[in-house]
Amino acid sequence: MSVSPRTAAGELPRYYELDPLRFQELCRDLWQAQQEFEDVEVYGTSGQSQRGIDVLATRKDGNGLATGQCKRVVPSSFTAKLIADSVDEFLLNKPFWKNQGAKKFALFVASSATPRQIQDEKLAQMKRMKREGFKFELWSASKITNKLRPHPGIVRTYLGEHWVAILCGTGMSGLSGYASDVMGGLFQAQFETLASQSADSTAREVESLRAQWRAGKKASVQGALSRLQEPTRWAILPSEVKATILRFEAQIRLEAGDVDEAKKFSSQASALNPAANKRLEALVLRSENKHAEAIKLLEGSNDPETIALYSAFLLEDGKEREALEALEQASGLPE
């Protein structure tokens, strides 16, 4: 699920339209993208005591932990009392977090913090938390938005494609059309050279990230994928490599059961490299219980990996003979 498109200039994304767990994941990935953190994870699952927090981060410099609580509230529900109550809840667990070495508590809120009473309460809680031995930060909608600007991958994942150009930009500002064309011509050859040099190393990095994902290091992988899609790096990547990254994003969404987001990434990947997208499109169809369509899409391929997936789908449908024939074809055995 993404958020509604902008309806007026200067309007912030409506983060409160996200599912509460989705907003929590957005906050996690945004923190993971910050330079100071080594690893960020959602803390606890439904039904477990979360000790007053929703996300937990370890710092790269080893100087303690950072904790965060996420409140996906509409503007009318964002009050000074909500801030105070959130800090109270965290401080009920002060002995535990002190013992763990926590240094910071951040409150992520899906709405604007502009009202004066909100600002006054933030200042009051900053002083209170300093006395308690913690740093307090309020991440309101405006701060979240500014922190998202260098990270189009995260914006695309949680807010939708509409917001990428609005928050992250698309080109060089401050130039006339003619000057922009001239600069584009001057840089084109350099972009092509950089793209060629970058393609192999990025492809290897994606394969390494796949291995890390299989090993369970999911938060760090999502942060790394977001960094691959930052404007300065994304701009010089060849379409084939971009498509590979987007397919990986789609596969992650499929694994999480978010078929709509998977289809969105799959569509973007297909636009960049249609020939390499068949297996992903078939997996999406399968997740929608369209087994016959998925099988038909993979028919007639000479690619061994596609044939292997085709055979697996046939086996799922109880077509053992056809699956065996397809596997024989992939391995070069006579029929």
C-alpha positions as CSV (number, residue, x, y, z in Angstrom):
1,M,0.0,0.0,0.0
2,S,1.3,3.5,-0.9
3,V,0.1,6.9,0.1
4,S,-2.2,9.3,-1.9
5,P,-0.6,11.6,-4.5
6,R,0.1,15.2,-3.7
7,T,-2.9,17.5,-4.2
8,A,-1.2,20.8,-3.5
9,A,2.2,22.3,-3.7
10,G,4.3,21.8,-0.5
11,E,2.0,19.1,0.8
12,L,3.7,16.4,2.8
13,P,3.1,12.7,2.2
14,R,0.2,11.3,4.2
15,Y,2.2,8.8,6.2
16,Y,-0.8,8.0,8.3
17,E,-2.4,6.3,5.3
18,L,0.1,3.5,5.7
19,D,-0.7,0.4,7.6
20,P,0.8,0.8,11.2
21,L,3.3,-2.1,10.6
22,R,4.2,-0.6,7.2
23,F,4.9,2.8,8.9
24,Q,7.0,0.9,11.4
25,E,9.0,-0.7,8.5
26,L,9.4,2.7,6.8
27,C,10.9,4.1,10.0
28,R,13.2,1.1,10.3
29,D,14.5,1.3,6.7
30,L,14.9,5.1,7.0
31,W,17.1,4.7,10.1
32,Q,19.0,1.9,8.5
33,A,19.9,4.3,5.7
34,Q,21.4,6.8,8.2
35,Q,25.2,6.8,8.3
36,E,25.4,6.4,12.1
37,F,23.7,3.0,12.3
38,E,25.1,-0.4,11.7
39,D,21.9,-2.5,12.0
40,V,18.2,-1.6,12.6
41,E,15.4,-4.0,13.3
42,V,11.8,-3.9,14.4
43,Y,11.7,-4.9,18.1
44,G,9.3,-7.6,19.0
45,T,6.3,-9.1,17.3
46,S,2.6,-8.9,17.8
47,G,1.6,-10.0,21.3
48,Q,5.2,-9.6,22.8
49,S,6.2,-6.9,25.3
50,Q,8.2,-4.3,23.3
51,R,9.5,-2.4,26.4
52,G,8.2,0.9,25.1
53,I,9.9,0.8,21.7
54,D,9.2,-0.4,18.1
55,V,12.6,-0.2,16.5
56,L,16.1,-0.9,17.8
57,A,19.4,0.3,16.3
58,T,23.1,-0.4,16.9
59,R,25.6,2.3,16.1
60,K,28.6,1.9,13.9
61,D,30.8,3.6,16.4
62,G,29.7,1.1,19.1
63,N,28.5,4.0,21.3
64,G,25.3,2.6,22.7
65,L,21.9,1.8,21.2
66,A,19.2,4.0,19.7
67,T,15.5,3.1,20.3
68,G,12.4,4.4,18.5
69,Q,8.7,4.3,18.9
70,C,6.4,4.7,15.9
71,K,3.0,6.4,16.1
72,R,1.0,6.3,12.8
73,V,-1.6,8.8,13.9
74,V,-3.8,11.2,11.9
75,P,-3.2,15.0,12.6
76,S,-6.2,15.3,14.8
77,S,-4.8,12.6,17.1
78,F,-1.3,14.0,17.4
79,T,-1.3,15.8,20.7
80,A,1.2,16.9,23.3
81,K,-0.2,14.2,25.6
82,L,0.7,11.5,23.0
83,I,4.4,12.7,23.2
84,A,4.3,12.6,27.0
85,D,2.6,9.2,27.1
86,S,5.2,7.7,24.7
87,V,8.1,9.0,26.8
88,D,6.3,7.7,30.0
89,E,6.0,4.3,28.4
90,F,9.7,4.2,27.5
91,L,10.8,5.4,30.9
92,L,8.8,2.6,32.6
93,N,11.5,0.4,31.0
94,K,14.4,2.7,31.9
95,P,16.4,0.1,34.0
96,F,16.4,-2.4,31.2
97,W,17.4,0.1,28.4
98,K,20.1,1.7,30.6
99,N,21.5,-1.8,31.3
100,Q,21.5,-2.4,27.5
101,G,23.4,0.8,26.8
102,A,20.6,2.8,25.1
103,K,21.5,6.5,24.6
104,K,18.6,7.8,22.5
105,F,14.9,7.5,22.2
106,A,13.2,8.8,19.0
107,L,9.4,9.2,18.5
108,F,8.4,8.8,14.9
109,V,5.0,10.4,14.1
110,A,3.1,10.3,10.8
111,S,1.7,13.8,11.1
112,S,3.1,17.4,11.2
113,A,4.6,18.7,14.5
114,T,3.9,22.4,13.6
115,P,1.3,23.3,16.3
116,R,2.9,25.3,19.1
117,Q,1.7,22.9,21.9
118,I,3.5,20.1,20.1
119,Q,6.7,22.1,19.9
120,D,6.5,23.1,23.5
121,E,6.0,19.5,24.6
122,K,9.0,18.4,22.5
123,L,11.2,20.9,24.2
124,A,9.9,19.8,27.6
125,Q,10.5,16.1,26.9
126,M,14.0,16.9,25.6
127,K,14.9,18.4,28.9
128,R,13.2,15.6,30.8
129,M,15.0,12.9,28.9
130,K,18.4,14.6,29.3
131,R,17.9,14.5,33.1
132,E,17.1,10.7,32.7
133,G,20.3,10.2,30.7
134,F,18.8,9.9,27.2
135,K,18.7,12.0,24.1
136,F,15.1,12.6,22.8
137,E,14.3,13.2,19.1
138,L,10.9,13.9,17.5
139,W,10.7,12.6,13.9
140,S,7.6,14.3,12.6
141,A,6.3,14.1,9.0
142,S,8.4,17.0,7.9
143,K,11.6,15.5,9.3
144,I,10.9,12.1,7.9
145,T,10.3,13.7,4.5
146,N,13.6,15.6,4.6
147,K,15.5,12.5,5.6
148,L,13.8,10.5,2.8
149,R,15.0,12.9,0.0
150,P,18.3,11.1,-0.7
151,H,16.7,7.7,-0.7
152,P,14.4,7.1,-3.8
153,G,14.4,3.4,-3.2
154,I,12.7,3.8,0.2
155,V,10.4,6.4,-1.2
156,R,9.4,4.2,-4.1
157,T,8.8,1.2,-1.8
158,Y,6.6,2.9,0.8
159,L,5.1,6.0,-0.9
160,G,4.9,5.0,-4.5
161,E,6.5,6.2,-7.7
162,H,4.5,9.5,-7.7
163,W,6.5,10.7,-4.8
164,V,10.0,9.8,-6.0
165,A,10.4,12.8,-8.4
166,I,8.7,15.2,-5.9
167,L,10.9,14.3,-2.9
168,C,14.1,13.2,-4.6
169,G,14.3,15.3,-7.8
170,T,15.0,14.3,-11.3
171,G,17.7,16.6,-12.7
172,M,19.9,19.6,-12.4
173,S,18.1,22.6,-11.1
174,G,19.0,26.3,-11.8
175,L,20.0,25.7,-15.4
176,S,18.2,27.0,-18.5
177,G,17.0,24.4,-21.1
178,Y,20.0,25.2,-23.4
179,A,22.5,25.1,-20.6
180,S,21.1,21.8,-19.3
181,D,21.4,20.3,-22.8
182,V,25.0,21.4,-23.1
183,M,25.9,20.0,-19.7
184,G,24.1,16.8,-20.5
185,G,26.1,16.4,-23.7
186,L,29.4,17.0,-21.8
187,F,28.6,14.5,-19.2
188,Q,27.0,11.8,-21.4
189,A,30.3,10.1,-22.3
190,Q,31.4,10.2,-18.7
191,F,28.1,8.7,-17.6
192,E,28.5,5.9,-20.1
193,T,32.1,5.1,-18.9
194,L,31.0,5.1,-15.3
195,A,28.0,2.9,-16.1
196,S,30.3,0.4,-17.7
197,Q,32.7,0.3,-14.8
198,S,29.9,0.3,-12.2
199,A,27.7,-2.4,-13.8
200,D,29.8,-5.5,-12.9
201,S,30.6,-4.4,-9.4
202,T,26.9,-3.5,-8.7
203,A,25.8,-6.9,-10.1
204,R,28.2,-8.6,-7.8
205,E,26.9,-6.6,-4.9
206,V,23.3,-7.6,-5.7
207,E,24.3,-11.2,-5.7
208,S,26.0,-10.7,-2.3
209,L,22.9,-9.1,-1.0
210,R,20.8,-12.1,-2.2
211,A,23.1,-14.4,-0.1
212,Q,22.8,-12.1,2.9
213,W,19.0,-12.1,2.5
214,R,18.9,-15.9,2.5
215,A,21.1,-15.7,5.7
216,G,18.4,-13.6,7.4
217,K,20.1,-10.2,7.3
218,K,17.0,-8.6,5.9
219,A,17.1,-5.1,7.4
220,S,20.7,-4.5,6.3
221,V,19.9,-5.8,2.8
222,Q,16.9,-3.4,2.4
223,G,19.1,-0.5,3.5
224,A,21.8,-1.5,1.0
225,L,19.2,-1.8,-1.8
226,S,17.9,1.7,-1.0
227,R,21.5,3.1,-1.2
228,L,21.9,1.4,-4.7
229,Q,18.9,3.5,-5.8
230,E,20.2,6.9,-4.6
231,P,20.1,9.4,-7.5
232,T,23.9,9.8,-8.1
233,R,24.4,6.0,-8.3
234,W,21.1,5.0,-10.0
235,A,21.6,7.5,-12.8
236,I,24.7,5.8,-14.2
237,L,23.6,2.2,-13.9
238,P,22.6,0.4,-17.1
239,S,19.0,-0.6,-17.6
240,E,19.8,-4.3,-17.1
241,V,21.4,-3.7,-13.7
242,K,18.5,-1.4,-12.6
243,A,16.1,-4.2,-13.7
244,T,18.0,-6.7,-11.6
245,I,17.7,-4.6,-8.5
246,L,14.0,-3.9,-9.1
247,R,13.4,-7.7,-9.6
248,F,15.1,-8.3,-6.2
249,E,12.9,-5.7,-4.6
250,A,9.9,-7.5,-6.1
251,Q,11.0,-10.9,-4.9
252,I,11.4,-9.5,-1.3
253,R,7.8,-8.2,-1.5
254,L,6.6,-11.5,-2.7
255,E,8.3,-13.3,0.2
256,A,6.5,-10.9,2.5
257,G,3.2,-11.6,0.9
258,D,2.8,-8.0,-0.5
259,V,1.7,-9.0,-4.1
260,D,0.6,-5.4,-5.1
261,E,4.1,-4.0,-4.3
262,A,5.7,-7.0,-6.0
263,K,3.7,-6.3,-9.1
264,K,4.7,-2.6,-9.0
265,F,8.4,-3.4,-8.9
266,S,8.0,-6.2,-11.5
267,S,6.4,-3.7,-13.9
268,Q,9.2,-1.3,-13.4
269,A,11.8,-4.0,-14.1
270,S,9.9,-5.2,-17.1
271,A,9.9,-1.7,-18.6
272,L,13.7,-1.7,-18.4
273,N,14.5,-5.3,-19.5
274,P,11.4,-7.2,-20.6
275,A,13.2,-10.3,-21.7
276,A,14.7,-11.1,-18.3
277,N,11.4,-10.7,-16.4
278,K,9.5,-13.9,-17.3
279,R,10.4,-15.9,-14.1
280,L,9.4,-13.0,-11.8
281,E,6.1,-12.4,-13.7
282,A,5.4,-16.1,-13.4
283,L,6.0,-16.1,-9.7
284,V,3.7,-13.1,-9.3
285,L,1.0,-15.0,-11.2
286,R,1.5,-18.1,-9.0
287,S,1.1,-15.9,-5.9
288,E,-2.3,-14.8,-7.3
289,N,-3.2,-18.5,-7.7
290,K,-3.1,-18.2,-11.5
291,H,-1.1,-21.4,-12.0
292,A,-2.2,-22.1,-15.5
293,E,-1.2,-18.6,-16.7
294,A,2.2,-18.9,-14.9
295,I,2.9,-22.2,-16.6
296,K,1.9,-21.0,-20.0
297,L,4.2,-17.9,-19.6
298,L,7.2,-20.1,-19.1
299,E,6.5,-22.6,-21.9
300,G,9.1,-23.0,-24.7
301,S,12.0,-21.4,-22.9
302,N,15.6,-22.6,-23.5
303,D,16.9,-20.9,-20.4
304,P,17.8,-23.6,-17.8
305,E,16.6,-21.6,-14.8
306,T,13.3,-20.8,-16.5
307,I,12.9,-24.5,-17.4
308,A,13.6,-25.5,-13.7
309,L,10.9,-23.1,-12.5
310,Y,8.5,-24.3,-15.2
311,S,9.1,-27.9,-14.0
312,A,8.5,-26.9,-10.4
313,F,5.2,-25.4,-11.4
314,L,4.2,-28.6,-13.3
315,L,5.1,-30.7,-10.3
316,E,2.9,-28.5,-8.1
317,D,0.0,-29.2,-10.5
318,G,0.7,-32.9,-10.3
319,K,2.0,-33.1,-13.9
320,E,5.0,-35.3,-13.1
321,R,5.6,-36.7,-16.6
322,E,5.6,-33.2,-18.2
323,A,7.9,-31.9,-15.4
324,L,10.4,-34.8,-16.0
325,E,10.4,-34.1,-19.7
326,A,11.2,-30.4,-19.1
327,L,14.0,-31.3,-16.7
328,E,15.5,-33.7,-19.2
329,Q,15.5,-30.9,-21.8
330,A,17.3,-28.6,-19.3
331,S,20.0,-31.1,-18.5
332,G,20.5,-32.2,-22.2
333,L,19.2,-35.7,-21.6
334,P,17.3,-37.5,-24.5
335,E,13.6,-37.6,-24.1
